[in-house]
C-alpha cells in the first residue's frame, strides 16, 4: 500500500456498510502505461544513451507477446531497477508526473467519475501493478483513500530488483475483498473501473463494474452482462 488518507464513510447507520470505488490506473485513469513511461523518462533524464530504453524493454515485450503471464512480466520489469535509490526514483517520479500532465496524462471521463465517487462519500482505492515513483504524485493530486500497488523491495534505501506481490490479475480481486473485510465495504454496492482483461477479477468483485476503453474481452463482458462501458475519447492536442 502506497498511500492512506481519510476514513470510510458509512452508507447508513442501519447497515453500517461502506461503499467503495476501485480504479485501475494505467489506461483507465491515465493514458500511459506508467511503469514504462516512467522508465523511459527516467533513463532520458539521467542521460543514458539513445536506445537504452528499447534495449531494456524489448525482451519484456517479446516475453509478453509469447504468452508469459503478466505477473512475471511485472516482476521482470522491477529487476531493471535493481540498484536504484528510492530517493532518486521518488524525485524522478515527481518530474515525470509534471511532464506528463502537460501532455494530457489523464483520461477525463474516468477522472470525472473518480471525483464524483469521492464527492458521494465512496471509499476510493487505486489498484495498480505500477509502483511508488509514478503513483505517489498521481495519488497526491487525486486524493484516493488508499493506493494499493506493487511494492519493490528496498534495502538501505536501494531497490533490490525484487517485489513482494505483483498487484496484477487475480490479486486485484483480492484487494477488493480484503478492503471489504478490513473496512466493512459492501462490494455489491461498490464500483470498479478497469481497461484490460487482467482487470476482470477486480471488476467481477463488485456490483457495479465499469469497462473503460475497447479491450475486446472486457467489452464482450460488458455486452453480455449489462456492465457499463465508458468510451475513451481521443486525446486533445495541446
Residue pairs with C-beta under 8 A, 6 or more apart in sequence:
1 146
1 147
1 148
1 149
1 151
2 132
2 135
2 136
2 139
2 147
2 148
2 149
2 151
3 135
3 136
3 139
3 140
3 144
3 146
3 147
4 145
4 146
5 143
5 144
5 145
6 145
7 145
8 18
8 20
8 123
8 145
8 183
8 184
8 185
9 18
9 19
9 121
9 122
9 123
10 16
10 17
10 18
10 184
11 17
11 18
11 19
11 186
11 189
15 186
16 184
17 184
17 185
17 186
17 189
18 123
18 183
18 184
18 185
18 186
19 120
19 121
19 122
19 123
19 185
19 186
19 189
19 190
20 122
20 123
20 124
20 125
20 176
20 179
20 180
20 183
20 185
20 187
20 190
20 191
20 206
21 113
21 114
21 117
21 118
21 122
21 123
21 124
21 125
21 190
21 191
21 192
21 193
22 125
22 127
22 172
22 175
22 176
22 179
22 190
22 191
22 192
22 193
22 202
22 205
22 206
23 29
23 110
23 114
23 124
23 125
23 126
23 127
23 144
23 192
23 193
24 127
24 128
24 172
24 192
24 193
24 194
24 195
24 196
24 199
24 202
24 212
25 34
25 126
25 127
25 128
25 130
25 135
25 138
26 32
26 33
26 34
26 35
26 128
26 129
26 130
26 195
27 33
27 107
27 195
27 196
27 212
27 213
27 232
28 107
28 110
28 193
28 194
28 195
28 199
28 212
28 213
29 106
29 107
29 110
29 111
29 114
29 126
29 138
29 142
29 193
30 100
30 105
30 106
30 107
30 138
31 104
31 105
31 106
31 107
31 235
32 100
32 105
34 128
34 130
34 134
34 135
34 138
35 77
35 129
35 130
35 131
35 134
36 57
36 77
37 96
37 100
37 134
38 92
38 93
38 96
38 130
38 133
38 134
39 53
39 56
39 57
39 77
39 80
39 81
40 53
41 92
41 95
41 96
41 99
41 100
42 89
42 92
42 96
42 133
43 52
43 53
43 56
44 53
45 92
45 95
56 80
57 80
59 76
60 73
60 76
60 77
63 72
63 73
63 76
64 70
64 73
69 169
70 129
70 166
70 168
70 169
70 198
71 166
71 168
71 169
71 171
74 129
74 150
74 163
74 166
74 168
75 162
75 163
75 166
78 131
78 150
78 152
78 159
78 161
78 162
78 163
79 161
79 162
80 161
81 89
81 152
81 159
81 161
82 159
82 160
82 161
83 158
83 159
83 161
84 158
84 159
85 157
85 158
85 159
86 132
86 154
86 157
86 158
86 159
87 157
89 132
89 133
89 159
90 132
90 133
90 136
92 133
93 132
93 133
93 134
93 135
93 136
93 137
94 136
94 137
96 133
96 134
96 137
97 105
97 134
97 137
97 138
97 141
98 137
102 238
103 238
104 235
104 236
104 238
107 212
107 232
108 233
109 230
109 231
109 232
109 233
110 193
110 212
110 230
111 142
113 193
113 210
113 230
114 124
114 142
114 144
117 124
117 191
118 124
118 143
118 144
122 190
122 191
123 145
123 146
123 179
123 183
123 185
124 142
124 143
124 144
124 145
124 146
125 144
125 145
125 146
125 147
125 148
125 175
125 176
125 179
126 135
126 138
126 139
126 142
126 144
126 146
126 147
126 148
126 149
127 148
127 149
127 167
127 172
127 175
127 176
127 202
128 135
128 147
128 148
128 149
128 150
128 167
129 149
129 150
129 166
129 167
129 168
130 149
130 150
131 149
131 150
131 151
131 152
131 163
132 149
132 151
132 152
135 147
135 149
139 147
146 179
148 167
148 175
149 167
150 163
150 164
150 165
150 166
150 167
150 168
151 163
151 164
151 165
152 159
152 160
152 161
152 162
152 163
153 159
153 160
153 161
153 162
153 163
153 164
154 160
165 171
167 175
168 198
169 198
169 201
170 201
171 201
172 194
172 198
172 199
172 201
172 202
173 201
173 202
173 204
173 205
174 201
175 202
176 185
176 187
176 190
176 192
176 202
176 205
176 206
177 187
177 205
179 185
180 186
180 187
180 190
187 205
187 206
187 207
188 206
188 207
189 207
189 208
190 206
190 207
190 208
191 206
191 207
191 208
191 209
191 210
192 199
192 202
192 203
192 205
192 206
192 208
192 209
192 210
193 209
193 210
193 212
193 230
194 200
194 202
194 203
194 209
194 210
194 211
194 212
194 218
195 211
195 212
195 213
195 215
195 218
195 232
196 215
196 218
197 215
197 217
197 218
199 218
200 217
200 218
200 221
203 209
203 210
203 211
203 218
203 221
203 227
208 228
209 227
209 228
210 227
210 228
210 229
210 230
211 218
211 219
211 221
211 222
211 227
211 228
211 229
211 230
212 230
212 232
213 230
213 231
213 232
214 231
214 232
219 229
221 227
222 228
222 229
